[in-house]
Amino acid sequence: MEQRSGKVCKTFIDFYDRLRRGGDCPHQDRFDVLDVMGGSADVVPHLWTVAVHHDPRRLQYGVLGGAIIASGPAARSGGFIDELHPNAQDGIAFLHRAIDDRALGYRRGVPLFDHEEAIAEIETAVAPFRDDLGAVAKLVCCTVFYWKDTFDPIKTL
């Protein structure tokens, strides 16, 4: 398994901590992929965004990095997460916790969503961003995949 994930997620978490500066979740206009890349271009393929719809709350995939696309067929831009992953209640709950807590979520372990069977483990950081009214409007996520063997599909894109 490739071991670059510690660096990738740490770069993303450091970026988010700089935006928060110990306060509430930052405004969605503060997210700029070029700022994340300032730490490391390795982060970009691992980024994905989620639009947060309210009343009722639903989560919709936005931009998907190459590592996310390579991880399995279920994720697609514009798709609602609950429809694409109907059996992933734990994964959806993890995303909802970041929204409810208005704070960075982090976990490492078995995948909570449908991914390729060759993925042994994932590392994910989920960062909430608010809109003008103060509601969490977007999640920016960074996920790194640990593969069961030396195959890393991101290198084949």
N, C-alpha and C positions, 0 to 999 in steps of 0.2 A: 504494500500500500504506500502511496506517495504521502509524505509527511509535511507538505507545505501549508496545510490548513491552519496550523497555529498562527503562522505569520499573516495569512489572508484574513482570518476573522479578527485578529488583533488589530490589524490596520483599519478595518472597518469600525470596530468598537472605539478605537482611539479617535477616528474621524467624528463619530457621533458624540463622544464625550466632549470634544472641542466645541461642537455646536450647542450642546446643552449648557455647558459651563455651570453645572450643578443645579440648573433650574428646570422648568417644565420642558416638555417635548418641544423642539423647535418648529418654526413655521415651515410648511412644505416648500416654500420658495427658497429656503436655505440649502436644500439638497442640490448639489451640483456634482455630477459624476467626475468632473475634472478635479475637484477637491479631493475626492477619494483616491483618484489615480495619483495625486501628488505624493501619496504614501507608497503606492505600489500599483503598477498596471496589472499585476496578477489578480487584483480584486475584481475587476470589471466582469469577467465571464461568470463570476459567482453571484452577481447581483440580480435581484428580481424585485418588482414592485407589486403592491396590492392596493387597489382603490378600496376605501372603506365607505360603503353606502349605509345610510342610517334610515331607520323607520320603514321597513325592518332592516336590521343590520345584515348586510351581505358583503362578502369579500370577493373581489374580482381581480384576476391576474392582469397585470399591466405589462411592462417591459420584462423580458426574460433573457438573461445572459446565456451564453453558449453552454455552460456547464449544466444549467437547469434543463435546457432543451435536450441535451445528451443523456440526462438521467432517466428519461422515460417518456412515454407517449401522452400521459394524462395532462400535463401542464400546457396551456396554450393561452396566448395573449387574448384578453377579452372574455375568457371563460370564467364563470363563477365557480369558486373553489368547492362549494358544497355540492354542485352538480357534477363536477369532474372527479371529485373524490368523495363519493357518498358514504364510504366506510372509514373515513379518516377523522372521526370525532376528536381523537386526542390531538391530532395536528391542527385542526381548526380551533380547538380550545387553546392551544399554545399561542396562536395568533391573536385570539380574543383577549388573552391575558395581557399581552403587550399593549393592546388598545385600552383595556380597563385600567391597567396600572399606569399608563402614560409613561412607560419606562422601557428601556432596552430589555428584550427577552433573549436568553441564551440557553442552548442545550447542545449536548453531544450524546449521541447514542444511535439506536436503530432508527431507520427512517419511519416517520409517522404518516407519510403520504406514499402513494404508489410510485415506485421507482424500479429501475432495472434490477433484476435479481443479483447481478454482480456487485451491487453496492452493499458493503458490510455495515457501514456506519456513516453518519453525517454529523457535521458541526454547523450549527445555524445561529446567527444573530439577527434579531428582528427589531428594527428601530421605528418607532411611531413619529409621525409628523402631523402637525395640526393645521387647520384652515384658519381663515380670518376670524371666525366665530369662536375659535378655541377647541373645536371638536377634532378628534383624530381623523384625518382625511386620507392618509396614505401610510403604508408601511413600506419601508425599504429594507430588504432582507439580503443577507449574505450567507450562502450555503456552500460548504465544501464537502465533497464526497470522498469517502475512503472506499476504494474498490477492493474486492476480495482477492484479486490477483494484480499483476503489474499493468494491466490494461487501463488506460485513462483516455476515454473517448474525446475529451476536450482537445487533446493533442492531434486528433484526426480531423477536426473541423477546418 
